[in-house]
Amino acid sequence: MARKILMLHGIAQTGEYFYHKTKGLRVGLEELGYELYYPTANGKISPADVPDGASNEVVASGIDDVSTWIHPNADRTDYDIPRSTLDYLRQYVIDNGPFEGLIGFSQGAGVGGYLMTDFNVILNLTPEQQPPFKFFISFSGFKFQPPKYQSQYANHPISVSSLHVQGELDTVTESDKVQGLYEACTPETRTFMSHSGGHYVPNARGFAKKIIEWLKSVDSSL
């Protein structure tokens, strides 16, 4: 059976865009025998609702709306992950999975982290449709902040092997937000790693090698 990874892009990106932006990492993972799957979020918001610096290239393209997994409220003081997003991801897993791992960037990593608290229950999947994940990798990911989500993290700490990667120059997902998701994971299964850049997935071969080495350390079958 193919080894598959679910790849969740950031706000204002698409699956295709994320595919190209993760080339260095993707090549390394494909050499290990993984197949990477890049869905595009089914939600849309105005470019005006995209945080500064989150995806400048896409927003600057002049399109009328951009893809998103989560939605802000009217005054942009709160947000939630809508039922339509969960239903879409559930069907995507059924149609394309099961997956061994999940890798997310920024908003996609935030969504991935929330799902990892109890993936099958949140998406209403059976163990046959999606067996337990082997790993979760978060690039510039964050813990959901709205109060309504806090009991989920508290009652279901993320216990899958997780790697949390932060850019030292990242001004979009600040270090305390990255730390929040890191601390939502069980101490014995979480790992922190940093890179010298900003808000992006590093593609340098040397950094991709570090990711591969971590994967091998948590999956003895590699």
Backbone as a chain_set.jsonl record, in Angstrom:
{"seq": "MARKILMLHGIAQTGEYFYHKTKGLRVGLEELGYELYYPTANGKISPADVPDGASNEVVASGIDDVSTWIHPNADRTDYDIPRSTLDYLRQYVIDNGPFEGLIGFSQGAGVGGYLMTDFNVILNLTPEQQPPFKFFISFSGFKFQPPKYQSQYANHPISVSSLHVQGELDTVTESDKVQGLYEACTPETRTFMSHSGGHYVPNARGFAKKIIEWLKSVDSSL", "coords": {"N": [[0.841, -1.196, 0.0], [0.485, 2.25, -0.758], [2.418, 4.842, 0.764], [1.127, 7.617, 2.179], [0.874, 11.186, 2.417], [-0.879, 13.853, 3.816], [-1.19, 17.115, 2.742], [-1.528, 20.328, 3.868], [-2.22, 23.513, 2.88], [-1.342, 27.054, 3.413], [-3.228, 30.057, 4.355], [-4.801, 31.793, 1.692], [-3.395, 30.447, -0.204], [-3.09, 27.702, -2.571], [-3.565, 24.176, -3.235], [-1.955, 23.485, -5.422], [-0.147, 25.627, -5.511], [1.137, 25.279, -3.023], [2.279, 22.82, -3.503], [4.336, 23.448, -5.333], [5.828, 25.184, -3.73], [6.925, 23.564, -1.845], [8.917, 22.028, -2.914], [11.622, 21.128, -2.421], [11.429, 19.715, 0.036], [9.435, 17.914, -0.708], [10.641, 16.325, -2.703], [12.556, 14.96, -1.194], [10.881, 13.479, 0.493], [9.47, 11.94, -1.331], [11.521, 10.343, -2.226], [11.716, 8.644, -0.117], [9.586, 7.073, -0.541], [7.06, 8.113, -0.197], [3.816, 9.379, -1.13], [2.515, 12.489, -1.897], [-0.279, 14.453, -1.114], [-2.231, 17.176, -2.116], [-4.711, 18.978, -1.251], [-6.966, 21.693, -2.109], [-8.243, 24.311, -0.221], [-11.742, 24.659, 0.337], [-13.061, 26.914, 1.114], [-13.665, 30.476, 0.798], [-12.366, 33.792, 1.072], [-12.122, 37.399, 1.266], [-9.251, 39.08, -0.112], [-8.602, 41.168, 1.563], [-8.962, 40.219, 4.095], [-6.793, 38.703, 4.685], [-4.001, 38.118, 6.743], [-1.286, 40.438, 7.087], [1.525, 39.747, 5.145], [1.105, 37.023, 5.093], [0.642, 35.556, 2.726], [1.891, 36.941, 0.445], [2.516, 36.839, -2.315], [0.367, 35.519, -3.543], [-1.87, 37.085, -2.814], [-1.171, 39.47, -4.042], [-1.678, 38.941, -6.661], [-4.059, 39.843, -7.594], [-6.545, 38.589, -7.549], [-10.067, 38.07, -6.836], [-11.009, 36.669, -4.608], [-9.695, 34.497, -2.044], [-8.351, 31.28, -1.064], [-9.284, 29.5, 1.903], [-9.086, 27.717, 5.023], [-10.223, 28.267, 7.449], [-12.581, 30.637, 8.826], [-12.966, 34.123, 9.333], [-14.896, 36.123, 11.702], [-17.393, 38.749, 11.273], [-16.249, 41.195, 12.19], [-13.652, 40.501, 12.321], [-12.531, 39.67, 14.734], [-12.599, 37.173, 15.701], [-12.658, 33.649, 14.845], [-13.536, 30.63, 13.052], [-13.532, 27.095, 12.293], [-15.335, 26.047, 9.707], [-18.236, 23.882, 9.246], [-18.39, 23.117, 6.595], [-15.726, 23.007, 5.748], [-14.751, 20.877, 7.31], [-16.378, 18.793, 6.381], [-15.535, 18.689, 3.737], [-12.819, 17.947, 4.02], [-13.151, 15.477, 5.242], [-14.348, 13.97, 3.159], [-12.283, 14.126, 1.347], [-10.272, 12.624, 2.56], [-11.518, 10.106, 2.576], [-11.726, 9.664, -0.178], [-9.065, 9.777, -1.065], [-7.256, 8.821, 0.832], [-6.118, 6.089, 2.96], [-3.997, 8.153, 5.142], [-0.581, 8.386, 6.213], [0.738, 10.448, 7.405], [0.542, 13.972, 8.278], [1.19, 17.122, 6.976], [1.458, 20.524, 7.494], [1.234, 24.039, 6.705], [1.399, 27.155, 8.268], [-1.789, 28.468, 8.405], [-2.827, 26.034, 7.497], [-1.319, 24.266, 9.027], [-2.24, 24.963, 11.526], [-4.906, 24.108, 11.352], [-4.387, 21.404, 10.889], [-3.179, 20.71, 13.335], [-5.31, 21.086, 15.127], [-7.085, 19.113, 14.156], [-5.556, 16.868, 14.744], [-5.942, 16.478, 17.425], [-8.08, 14.783, 17.729], [-8.591, 13.184, 15.298], [-10.247, 11.301, 13.814], [-12.715, 11.395, 15.136], [-13.434, 14.122, 14.946], [-13.682, 14.379, 12.171], [-15.44, 12.401, 11.645], [-14.732, 9.702, 10.889], [-14.082, 6.233, 10.287], [-11.892, 3.738, 11.823], [-11.029, 2.119, 9.769], [-11.306, 3.719, 7.527], [-9.492, 5.74, 8.118], [-6.686, 4.933, 9.611], [-4.707, 5.257, 12.687], [-2.575, 8.132, 12.676], [0.918, 8.394, 11.871], [2.645, 10.533, 12.086], [2.93, 14.13, 12.491], [3.668, 17.172, 11.033], [4.383, 20.491, 11.542], [4.679, 23.565, 10.055], [5.282, 26.774, 10.953], [2.929, 26.721, 12.43], [-0.065, 27.043, 14.491], [-1.934, 27.106, 17.574], [-5.456, 27.009, 17.761], [-7.106, 29.973, 18.783], [-9.731, 30.94, 19.67], [-12.013, 30.783, 22.441], [-13.88, 28.649, 22.399], [-12.587, 26.442, 21.394], [-10.733, 25.565, 23.224], [-11.183, 23.544, 25.161], [-11.06, 21.251, 23.659], [-8.335, 20.941, 22.99], [-7.357, 20.732, 25.606], [-8.597, 18.441, 26.625], [-7.882, 16.507, 24.823], [-4.932, 16.056, 24.288], [-2.391, 16.318, 21.795], [-1.048, 13.399, 20.683], [0.307, 12.059, 18.716], [3.448, 11.564, 17.062], [5.109, 14.571, 16.703], [6.426, 17.356, 14.883], [7.541, 20.615, 15.166], [8.085, 23.443, 13.409], [9.714, 26.497, 13.268], [10.237, 29.714, 11.84], [12.91, 31.861, 12.441], [12.745, 34.502, 11.756], [10.105, 34.939, 11.365], [7.314, 36.894, 11.179], [4.637, 36.626, 10.983], [3.388, 34.236, 12.022], [3.952, 34.339, 15.167], [6.432, 33.497, 17.688], [5.222, 32.779, 20.141], [2.768, 31.804, 19.359], [3.434, 29.562, 17.832], [4.603, 28.127, 19.886], [2.373, 27.653, 21.433], [0.908, 25.667, 20.037], [2.817, 23.654, 20.073], [2.922, 23.124, 22.83], [0.47, 22.011, 23.138], [0.789, 19.411, 22.619], [1.752, 16.09, 23.698], [4.498, 15.847, 25.949], [6.424, 13.806, 25.505], [6.233, 13.177, 22.827], [6.688, 15.314, 21.162], [8.649, 17.564, 19.126], [10.84, 20.288, 18.624], [11.962, 22.585, 16.145], [13.985, 24.971, 14.481], [14.442, 27.431, 11.845], [16.486, 29.719, 9.948], [15.062, 31.58, 8.508], [12.005, 33.247, 7.374], [8.464, 33.376, 7.137], [7.76, 30.688, 5.822], [8.046, 27.467, 4.16], [11.054, 25.951, 4.498], [13.242, 25.09, 1.829], [15.759, 24.235, 1.351], [18.218, 21.747, 0.692], [19.716, 20.801, 2.844], [18.13, 21.412, 5.083], [15.821, 19.987, 4.526], [16.867, 17.473, 4.781], [17.16, 17.292, 7.542], [14.498, 17.105, 8.308], [13.854, 14.649, 7.181], [15.543, 12.974, 8.644], [14.412, 13.253, 11.169], [11.915, 12.076, 10.688], [12.683, 9.433, 10.191], [13.523, 8.792, 12.705], [11.189, 8.555, 14.147], [9.71, 6.685, 12.845], [10.215, 3.505, 12.507], [10.043, 1.865, 10.32], [11.05, 3.056, 8.098]], "CA": [[0.0, 0.0, 0.0], [1.257, 3.482, -0.856], [2.556, 5.669, 1.96], [0.568, 8.896, 1.75], [0.925, 12.322, 3.339], [-1.849, 14.913, 3.544], [-0.487, 18.402, 2.77], [-2.499, 21.404, 4.017], [-1.581, 24.798, 2.558], [-1.67, 28.216, 4.222], [-4.277, 30.943, 3.894], [-4.585, 32.482, 0.408], [-2.661, 29.582, -1.118], [-3.828, 26.579, -3.132], [-2.785, 22.953, -3.207], [-0.938, 23.555, -6.477], [0.867, 26.59, -5.066], [1.882, 24.631, -1.951], [3.06, 21.767, -4.166], [5.56, 24.049, -5.886], [6.592, 25.823, -2.665], [7.529, 22.535, -0.99], [9.629, 21.13, -3.82], [12.781, 20.495, -1.803], [10.946, 18.725, 1.002], [8.661, 16.899, -1.433], [11.574, 15.41, -3.368], [13.115, 14.09, -0.159], [9.853, 12.549, 0.971], [9.186, 10.986, -2.415], [12.629, 9.382, -2.256], [11.428, 7.666, 0.934], [8.452, 6.268, -0.971], [5.784, 8.754, 0.112], [3.038, 10.126, -2.104], [1.997, 13.673, -1.223], [-1.583, 14.882, -1.631], [-2.366, 18.608, -1.86], [-6.04, 19.543, -1.496], [-7.146, 23.142, -2.027], [-9.353, 24.641, 0.674], [-12.974, 24.973, -0.372], [-13.588, 28.19, 1.583], [-13.157, 31.684, 0.143], [-12.497, 35.066, 1.76], [-11.552, 38.531, 0.553], [-7.831, 39.324, 0.173], [-8.486, 42.137, 2.659], [-9.0, 39.494, 5.364], [-5.561, 37.926, 4.834], [-3.016, 38.825, 7.569], [-0.14, 40.991, 6.374], [2.67, 38.867, 4.983], [0.771, 35.593, 5.145], [0.881, 34.982, 1.396], [1.933, 38.16, -0.361], [2.534, 36.559, -3.752], [-0.972, 35.158, -4.003], [-2.748, 38.233, -2.653], [-0.775, 40.49, -5.014], [-2.05, 38.526, -8.017], [-5.228, 40.597, -8.0], [-7.778, 37.802, -7.586], [-11.137, 38.647, -6.025], [-11.098, 35.963, -3.337], [-8.586, 33.569, -1.813], [-8.748, 30.049, -0.387], [-9.057, 29.466, 3.346], [-9.659, 26.595, 5.767], [-10.995, 28.826, 8.551], [-13.269, 31.862, 8.441], [-13.099, 35.148, 10.375], [-16.229, 36.687, 11.836], [-17.59, 39.994, 10.529], [-15.314, 42.256, 12.577], [-12.311, 39.895, 12.317], [-12.03, 39.5, 16.089], [-12.724, 35.76, 16.042], [-12.719, 32.798, 13.658], [-13.859, 29.238, 13.319], [-13.381, 26.163, 11.181], [-16.739, 25.752, 9.416], [-18.637, 22.512, 8.943], [-18.099, 22.841, 5.186], [-14.32, 22.608, 5.666], [-14.62, 19.532, 7.882], [-17.01, 17.846, 5.456], [-14.658, 18.59, 2.568], [-11.63, 17.163, 4.379], [-13.594, 14.102, 5.464], [-14.52, 13.317, 1.871], [-10.966, 14.033, 0.711], [-9.593, 11.47, 3.161], [-12.191, 8.901, 2.079], [-11.435, 9.494, -1.604], [-7.631, 9.755, -1.393], [-6.455, 8.221, 1.887], [-5.723, 6.724, 4.218], [-2.712, 8.845, 5.185], [0.304, 8.061, 7.332], [1.168, 11.664, 8.055], [-0.04, 15.242, 7.866], [2.118, 18.242, 7.01], [0.745, 21.765, 7.242], [1.948, 25.318, 6.793], [0.64, 28.306, 8.745], [-3.173, 28.116, 8.707], [-2.979, 24.599, 7.278], [-0.746, 23.577, 10.186], [-3.168, 25.183, 12.622], [-6.014, 23.181, 11.139], [-3.868, 20.056, 11.108], [-2.998, 20.503, 14.761], [-6.636, 20.912, 15.734], [-7.581, 17.793, 13.769], [-4.766, 15.83, 15.385], [-6.418, 16.208, 18.783], [-8.974, 13.607, 17.644], [-8.841, 13.272, 13.862], [-11.377, 10.5, 13.327], [-13.967, 11.869, 15.725], [-13.763, 15.435, 14.369], [-14.071, 14.206, 10.771], [-16.414, 11.302, 11.551], [-14.127, 8.647, 10.079], [-13.849, 4.962, 10.966], [-10.488, 3.332, 11.799], [-10.722, 1.545, 8.457], [-11.151, 4.834, 6.594], [-8.258, 6.434, 8.48], [-5.987, 4.403, 10.783], [-3.953, 6.282, 13.416], [-1.45, 8.761, 11.989], [2.252, 8.136, 12.409], [3.355, 11.775, 12.383], [2.376, 15.432, 12.15], [4.713, 18.194, 10.919], [3.794, 21.828, 11.496], [5.537, 24.698, 9.717], [4.636, 28.037, 11.335], [1.576, 26.385, 12.855], [-0.542, 27.676, 15.718], [-3.101, 26.576, 18.267], [-6.637, 27.865, 17.63], [-7.244, 30.853, 19.937], [-11.073, 31.152, 20.219], [-12.292, 30.006, 23.664], [-14.69, 27.447, 22.17], [-11.739, 25.306, 21.005], [-9.708, 25.252, 24.213], [-11.434, 22.271, 25.838], [-10.632, 20.174, 22.768], [-6.891, 20.753, 23.21], [-7.116, 20.323, 26.993], [-9.085, 17.082, 26.86], [-7.303, 15.579, 23.849], [-3.596, 16.489, 23.877], [-1.906, 15.664, 20.574], [-0.108, 12.361, 21.113], [1.063, 11.547, 17.588], [4.773, 12.181, 16.96], [4.944, 15.856, 16.028], [7.583, 18.23, 14.691], [7.075, 21.989, 15.058], [9.169, 24.196, 12.781], [9.492, 27.939, 13.341], [11.227, 30.59, 11.239], [13.375, 32.836, 13.42], [12.358, 35.832, 11.289], [8.679, 34.892, 11.049], [6.518, 37.923, 11.856], [3.224, 36.308, 10.764], [3.088, 33.329, 13.141], [4.972, 34.641, 16.152], [6.946, 32.34, 18.429], [4.311, 32.327, 21.185], [1.702, 31.02, 18.723], [4.041, 28.259, 17.531], [4.78, 27.459, 21.169], [1.065, 27.22, 21.902], [0.592, 24.374, 19.431], [3.817, 22.724, 20.595], [2.545, 22.749, 24.191], [-0.765, 21.226, 23.07], [1.211, 18.032, 22.338], [2.349, 15.418, 24.847], [5.938, 16.132, 25.973], [7.274, 12.724, 25.01], [6.067, 12.954, 21.39], [6.866, 16.556, 20.413], [10.011, 18.023, 18.828], [10.881, 21.662, 18.104], [13.079, 22.85, 15.239], [13.893, 26.315, 13.912], [15.296, 27.761, 10.7], [16.92, 31.115, 10.035], [14.26, 32.422, 7.63], [10.742, 33.811, 7.807], [7.198, 32.653, 7.102], [7.723, 29.798, 4.662], [8.608, 26.125, 4.351], [12.401, 25.962, 3.925], [13.417, 24.081, 0.788], [17.169, 23.872, 1.2], [18.421, 20.307, 0.845], [20.209, 20.519, 4.185], [17.037, 21.43, 6.043], [14.96, 18.842, 4.202], [17.527, 16.288, 5.341], [16.828, 17.25, 8.969], [13.129, 16.603, 8.419], [13.903, 13.218, 6.874], [16.178, 12.304, 9.782], [13.422, 13.183, 12.24], [10.923, 11.072, 10.296], [13.266, 8.11, 10.393], [13.639, 8.549, 14.145], [9.88, 8.246, 14.725], [9.106, 5.595, 12.081], [11.268, 2.506, 12.354], [9.872, 1.136, 9.071], [11.706, 3.792, 7.009]], "C": [[0.877, 1.247, 0.0], [1.299, 4.206, 0.492], [2.151, 7.084, 1.572], [0.661, 9.946, 2.852], [-0.093, 13.358, 2.883], [-1.163, 16.257, 3.764], [-1.517, 19.535, 2.798], [-1.819, 22.767, 3.885], [-2.011, 25.908, 3.517], [-2.787, 29.043, 3.624], [-3.849, 31.63, 2.6], [-3.717, 31.687, -0.553], [-3.624, 28.576, -1.733], [-2.969, 25.335, -2.987], [-1.666, 22.984, -4.226], [0.197, 24.49, -6.086], [1.759, 25.96, -3.995], [2.769, 23.512, -2.496], [4.391, 22.322, -4.659], [6.444, 24.645, -4.79], [7.255, 24.827, -1.726], [8.391, 21.563, -1.798], [10.781, 20.395, -3.136], [12.394, 19.416, -0.82], [10.245, 17.586, 0.296], [9.58, 15.864, -2.087], [12.169, 14.435, -2.355], [12.129, 13.059, 0.344], [9.504, 11.514, -0.085], [10.295, 9.951, -2.53], [12.473, 8.314, -1.177], [10.243, 6.771, 0.578], [7.098, 6.861, -0.658], [5.139, 9.359, -1.133], [2.38, 11.283, -1.364], [0.725, 14.152, -1.909], [-1.867, 16.311, -1.156], [-3.781, 19.105, -2.175], [-6.004, 21.064, -1.447], [-8.377, 23.43, -1.181], [-10.578, 25.079, -0.115], [-13.606, 26.284, 0.074], [-12.947, 29.363, 0.869], [-13.367, 32.9, 1.042], [-11.874, 36.156, 0.902], [-10.061, 38.656, 0.86], [-7.616, 40.296, 1.321], [-8.466, 41.459, 4.023], [-7.756, 38.648, 5.607], [-4.565, 38.712, 5.68], [-1.824, 39.299, 6.743], [1.007, 39.988, 6.341], [2.357, 37.396, 4.904], [0.998, 34.906, 3.807], [0.866, 36.117, 0.378], [1.842, 37.896, -1.852], [1.141, 36.291, -4.289], [-1.902, 36.355, -3.931], [-2.451, 39.297, -3.701], [-1.18, 40.141, -6.44], [-3.325, 39.196, -8.501], [-6.523, 39.809, -8.07], [-8.791, 38.361, -6.592], [-11.315, 37.954, -4.68], [-9.983, 34.932, -3.244], [-9.088, 32.386, -0.983], [-8.409, 30.098, 1.098], [-9.705, 28.226, 3.95], [-10.545, 27.097, 6.893], [-11.541, 30.186, 8.145], [-13.315, 32.858, 9.592], [-14.551, 35.591, 10.515], [-16.255, 38.089, 11.212], [-16.581, 41.078, 10.895], [-13.883, 41.746, 12.749], [-11.687, 39.796, 13.709], [-12.037, 38.038, 16.516], [-12.746, 34.963, 14.736], [-13.159, 31.413, 14.059], [-13.561, 28.402, 12.08], [-14.784, 25.66, 10.851], [-16.985, 24.281, 9.106], [-18.295, 22.148, 7.505], [-16.646, 22.42, 4.985], [-14.134, 21.19, 6.175], [-15.224, 18.476, 6.962], [-16.133, 17.623, 4.222], [-13.442, 17.719, 2.874], [-12.001, 15.705, 4.645], [-13.7, 13.36, 4.142], [-13.187, 13.163, 1.161], [-10.19, 12.839, 1.258], [-10.202, 10.168, 2.649], [-11.791, 8.62, 0.635], [-9.954, 9.252, -1.896], [-6.754, 9.054, -0.363], [-6.487, 6.705, 1.847], [-4.304, 7.286, 4.158], [-1.902, 8.396, 6.393], [0.703, 9.311, 8.101], [0.444, 12.878, 7.525], [1.019, 16.318, 8.022], [1.337, 19.503, 6.664], [1.649, 22.967, 7.368], [0.988, 26.402, 7.261], [-0.796, 27.91, 9.087], [-3.426, 26.623, 8.533], [-2.408, 23.782, 8.417], [-1.616, 23.775, 11.418], [-4.353, 24.246, 12.543], [-5.566, 21.749, 11.405], [-3.69, 19.745, 12.575], [-4.319, 20.293, 15.486], [-7.188, 19.529, 15.407], [-6.838, 16.689, 14.504], [-5.165, 15.579, 16.831], [-7.341, 14.993, 18.818], [-9.477, 13.503, 16.209], [-10.114, 12.555, 13.435], [-12.713, 10.939, 13.899], [-14.383, 13.187, 15.09], [-14.269, 15.289, 12.938], [-15.036, 13.038, 10.554], [-15.927, 10.206, 10.604], [-13.958, 7.388, 10.917], [-12.353, 4.647, 10.951], [-10.076, 2.706, 10.468], [-10.515, 2.651, 7.425], [-9.873, 5.614, 6.862], [-7.668, 5.83, 9.751], [-5.204, 5.516, 11.488], [-2.774, 6.829, 12.6], [-0.135, 8.388, 12.664], [2.987, 9.419, 12.77], [2.571, 12.995, 11.911], [3.526, 16.434, 12.129], [4.054, 19.547, 10.693], [4.861, 22.862, 11.165], [4.768, 25.981, 10.025], [3.183, 27.803, 11.753], [1.214, 27.011, 14.187], [-1.73, 26.909, 16.29], [-4.264, 27.536, 18.063], [-6.825, 28.673, 18.922], [-8.656, 31.01, 20.485], [-11.366, 30.24, 21.41], [-13.015, 28.694, 23.407], [-13.85, 26.225, 21.803], [-10.822, 24.814, 22.126], [-9.93, 23.917, 24.921], [-11.002, 21.091, 24.98], [-9.142, 19.881, 22.954], [-6.621, 20.215, 24.619], [-7.484, 18.862, 27.227], [-8.467, 16.043, 25.932], [-5.927, 16.07, 23.396], [-3.099, 15.664, 22.697], [-0.814, 14.671, 20.95], [0.648, 11.715, 19.966], [2.43, 12.235, 17.566], [4.668, 13.457, 16.136], [6.244, 16.637, 15.99], [7.062, 19.628, 14.414], [8.233, 22.864, 14.6], [8.813, 25.679, 12.756], [10.609, 28.688, 12.628], [11.625, 31.666, 12.227], [12.996, 34.265, 13.042], [10.872, 35.911, 10.941], [7.93, 35.938, 11.869], [5.023, 37.7, 11.667], [2.724, 35.365, 11.856], [4.195, 33.502, 14.167], [5.301, 33.415, 17.008], [5.981, 31.856, 19.504], [3.16, 31.509, 20.618], [2.206, 29.625, 18.357], [4.182, 27.451, 18.823], [3.459, 26.935, 21.706], [0.67, 25.872, 21.339], [1.55, 23.298, 19.931], [3.402, 22.217, 21.977], [1.22, 22.005, 24.247], [-0.48, 19.76, 22.786], [1.821, 17.412, 23.594], [3.87, 15.574, 24.801], [6.809, 15.057, 25.341], [7.176, 12.511, 23.502], [6.377, 14.181, 20.541], [8.34, 16.924, 20.26], [9.916, 19.429, 18.242], [12.127, 21.838, 17.24], [12.905, 24.259, 14.674], [14.763, 26.423, 12.67], [15.518, 29.265, 10.696], [16.066, 32.072, 9.215], [12.961, 32.893, 8.253], [9.576, 32.865, 7.687], [7.092, 31.825, 5.824], [8.25, 28.421, 5.062], [9.995, 26.113, 3.713], [12.613, 24.798, 2.969], [14.861, 23.646, 0.597], [17.357, 22.382, 1.484], [18.881, 19.952, 2.26], [19.098, 20.493, 5.217], [16.079, 20.274, 5.784], [15.552, 17.556, 4.785], [17.231, 16.16, 6.833], [15.425, 16.703, 9.197], [13.102, 15.093, 8.196], [14.505, 12.439, 8.046], [15.202, 12.192, 10.949], [12.376, 12.114, 11.929], [11.447, 9.663, 10.551], [13.362, 7.763, 11.877], [12.308, 8.164, 14.781], [9.172, 7.105, 13.986], [10.178, 4.573, 11.756], [11.158, 1.736, 11.046], [10.566, 1.836, 7.897], [13.157, 3.358, 6.862]], "O": [[1.899, 1.29, 0.685], [0.334, 4.179, 1.256], [2.789, 7.686, 0.709], [0.545, 9.646, 4.041], [-0.158, 13.698, 1.702], [-0.619, 16.514, 4.839], [-2.294, 19.686, 1.855], [-0.952, 23.121, 4.684], [-2.922, 25.728, 4.326], [-3.245, 28.769, 2.515], [-2.687, 32.001, 2.434], [-3.338, 32.195, -1.609], [-4.822, 28.594, -1.451], [-1.787, 25.424, -2.656], [-0.548, 22.558, -3.935], [1.368, 24.179, -6.304], [2.983, 26.087, -4.046], [3.875, 23.29, -2.004], [5.445, 21.73, -4.425], [7.67, 24.618, -4.9], [8.071, 25.219, -0.893], [8.569, 20.41, -1.405], [10.9, 19.176, -3.258], [12.96, 18.323, -0.834], [10.431, 16.423, 0.651], [9.314, 14.663, -2.023], [12.275, 13.237, -2.619], [12.488, 11.908, 0.592], [9.271, 10.348, 0.232], [10.037, 8.804, -2.892], [13.02, 7.217, -1.295], [9.931, 5.826, 1.303], [6.079, 6.192, -0.831], [5.824, 9.791, -2.06], [1.756, 11.082, -0.321], [0.665, 14.243, -3.135], [-1.761, 16.619, 0.031], [-4.017, 19.608, -3.274], [-5.122, 21.653, -0.822], [-9.439, 22.849, -1.408], [-10.461, 25.786, -1.116], [-14.588, 26.727, -0.523], [-11.818, 29.263, 0.389], [-14.403, 33.032, 1.693], [-11.179, 35.868, -0.073], [-9.643, 38.368, 1.981], [-6.578, 40.263, 1.981], [-8.008, 42.048, 5.002], [-7.667, 37.952, 6.618], [-4.299, 39.874, 5.371], [-1.408, 38.622, 5.802], [1.408, 39.45, 7.373], [3.256, 36.588, 4.67], [1.498, 33.782, 3.767], [-0.048, 36.232, -0.438], [1.174, 38.633, -2.577], [0.775, 36.775, -5.359], [-2.644, 36.621, -4.876], [-3.367, 39.954, -4.197], [-1.037, 40.969, -7.339], [-3.646, 39.129, -9.687], [-7.513, 40.311, -8.602], [-8.425, 39.038, -5.631], [-11.73, 38.588, -3.71], [-9.399, 34.544, -4.256], [-10.106, 32.475, -0.296], [-7.391, 30.66, 1.501], [-10.728, 27.743, 3.465], [-11.516, 26.434, 7.259], [-11.022, 30.817, 7.223], [-13.663, 32.487, 10.712], [-15.343, 35.459, 9.582], [-15.244, 38.553, 10.684], [-16.105, 41.801, 10.02], [-13.015, 42.458, 13.254], [-10.465, 39.832, 13.85], [-11.53, 37.705, 17.587], [-12.841, 35.54, 13.653], [-13.161, 31.058, 15.237], [-13.367, 28.923, 10.982], [-15.367, 24.917, 11.64], [-16.069, 23.539, 8.752], [-17.947, 21.002, 7.22], [-16.361, 21.569, 4.142], [-13.44, 20.388, 5.549], [-14.655, 17.399, 6.783], [-16.012, 16.501, 3.73], [-13.078, 16.855, 2.077], [-11.239, 14.8, 4.306], [-13.197, 12.243, 4.014], [-12.975, 12.182, 0.449], [-9.527, 12.126, 0.505], [-9.475, 9.229, 2.323], [-11.547, 7.471, 0.267], [-9.624, 8.589, -2.879], [-5.607, 8.724, -0.666], [-6.838, 6.107, 0.83], [-3.52, 6.956, 3.269], [-2.45, 8.072, 7.447], [0.974, 9.25, 9.3], [-0.186, 12.834, 6.468], [1.667, 16.42, 9.064], [0.634, 19.543, 5.654], [2.682, 22.931, 8.037], [-0.106, 26.55, 6.716], [-1.001, 27.088, 9.981], [-4.151, 26.015, 9.321], [-2.939, 22.722, 8.749], [-1.727, 22.881, 12.257], [-4.76, 23.658, 13.545], [-6.267, 20.977, 12.06], [-4.01, 18.643, 13.022], [-4.43, 19.427, 16.354], [-7.704, 18.846, 16.29], [-7.438, 15.672, 14.854], [-4.767, 14.568, 17.41], [-7.382, 14.264, 19.808], [-10.661, 13.713, 15.945], [-10.965, 13.143, 12.768], [-13.735, 10.862, 13.218], [-15.548, 13.364, 14.734], [-15.187, 16.001, 12.533], [-15.402, 12.726, 9.421], [-16.612, 9.834, 9.652], [-13.718, 7.468, 12.122], [-11.615, 5.224, 10.152], [-8.906, 2.758, 10.089], [-9.654, 2.54, 6.552], [-9.238, 6.099, 5.925], [-8.098, 6.172, 10.853], [-5.056, 6.606, 10.936], [-2.071, 6.078, 11.924], [-0.086, 8.106, 13.862], [3.849, 9.416, 13.648], [1.684, 12.907, 11.062], [4.276, 16.537, 13.1], [3.265, 19.72, 9.763], [5.832, 23.019, 11.905], [3.724, 26.243, 9.428], [2.311, 28.617, 11.45], [2.09, 27.458, 14.928], [-2.424, 26.173, 15.589], [-4.089, 28.749, 18.176], [-6.717, 28.128, 20.02], [-8.794, 31.205, 21.693], [-11.01, 29.062, 21.394], [-12.79, 27.719, 24.124], [-14.333, 25.096, 21.887], [-10.2, 23.76, 21.994], [-8.965, 23.228, 25.248], [-10.62, 20.046, 25.507], [-8.737, 18.724, 23.061], [-5.764, 19.351, 24.805], [-6.781, 18.137, 27.931], [-8.516, 14.846, 26.212], [-5.766, 16.461, 22.24], [-3.355, 14.462, 22.612], [0.228, 15.06, 21.478], [1.543, 10.904, 20.202], [2.549, 13.377, 18.01], [4.191, 13.43, 15.002], [7.05, 16.594, 16.92], [6.232, 19.815, 13.524], [9.233, 23.011, 15.302], [7.745, 26.064, 12.281], [11.784, 28.354, 12.78], [10.757, 32.325, 12.8], [12.931, 35.141, 13.905], [10.438, 36.861, 10.289], [7.912, 35.878, 13.098], [4.218, 38.501, 12.143], [1.745, 35.668, 12.537], [5.255, 32.886, 14.054], [4.552, 32.439, 17.044], [5.911, 30.655, 19.767], [2.628, 30.628, 21.293], [1.503, 28.632, 18.545], [3.915, 26.249, 18.849], [3.421, 25.893, 22.359], [0.156, 25.021, 22.064], [1.142, 22.164, 20.182], [3.515, 21.025, 22.265], [0.874, 21.429, 25.279], [-1.405, 18.951, 22.717], [2.344, 18.123, 24.452], [4.471, 15.448, 23.734], [7.82, 15.365, 24.71], [7.957, 11.739, 22.945], [6.334, 14.1, 19.314], [9.164, 16.642, 21.13], [9.015, 19.721, 17.455], [13.198, 21.316, 17.552], [11.779, 24.684, 14.418], [15.685, 25.635, 12.46], [14.804, 30.001, 11.376], [16.325, 33.275, 9.225], [12.815, 32.941, 9.474], [9.662, 31.7, 8.076], [6.421, 32.216, 4.87], [8.815, 28.236, 6.14], [10.102, 26.253, 2.495], [12.219, 23.666, 3.252], [15.148, 22.782, -0.231], [16.74, 21.828, 2.393], [18.481, 18.924, 2.808], [19.107, 19.661, 6.124], [15.583, 19.653, 6.724], [14.822, 16.667, 5.224], [17.067, 15.05, 7.338], [15.18, 15.947, 10.138], [12.426, 14.355, 8.914], [14.019, 11.362, 8.392], [15.161, 11.172, 11.637], [11.996, 11.338, 12.806], [10.728, 8.808, 11.069], [13.293, 6.595, 12.258], [12.286, 7.521, 15.83], [8.146, 6.612, 14.453], [10.961, 4.764, 10.825], [12.09, 1.017, 10.686], [10.66, 1.263, 6.812], [13.869, 3.869, 5.997]]}, "num_chains": 1, "name": "protein.A"}
